[in-house]
């Protein structure tokens, strides 16, 4: 009975850990992407 409970909890923790690992990996990949450079037309000088 105790072994069954340990296996059940272990399987649930494996799923949660795998989901957390996937989210952390995705966040790391997105953070390492370089932002797109701003277009030159986006810079408008006001006051001349």
Buried (B, 14 or more C-beta within 10 A) or exposed (E): EEEEEEEEEEEEEEEEEEEEEEEEEEEEEEEEEEEEEEEEEEEEEEEE
